């Protein structure tokens, strides 16, 4: 299981809560959680991952974020 999904579930946040708070589609959040973000453009992908990790309180380094590009 992806650490984003695991962390979100540990915080007892639903996909809907995350999507509504960040104003992202469910498809974007599911892609981040599955690690399959190739359909998202690189600059947008970077900010989506950074904002998502910040919202759920998941510490993530710049190096880790770039792995999703």
ABEGO torsion letter per residue (X at the ends): XBAAAAAAAAAGBBAAAAAAAAGBBAAAAAAAAAGBAAABBAAAAAAAAAAAAAAAGBBBBAAAAAAAX
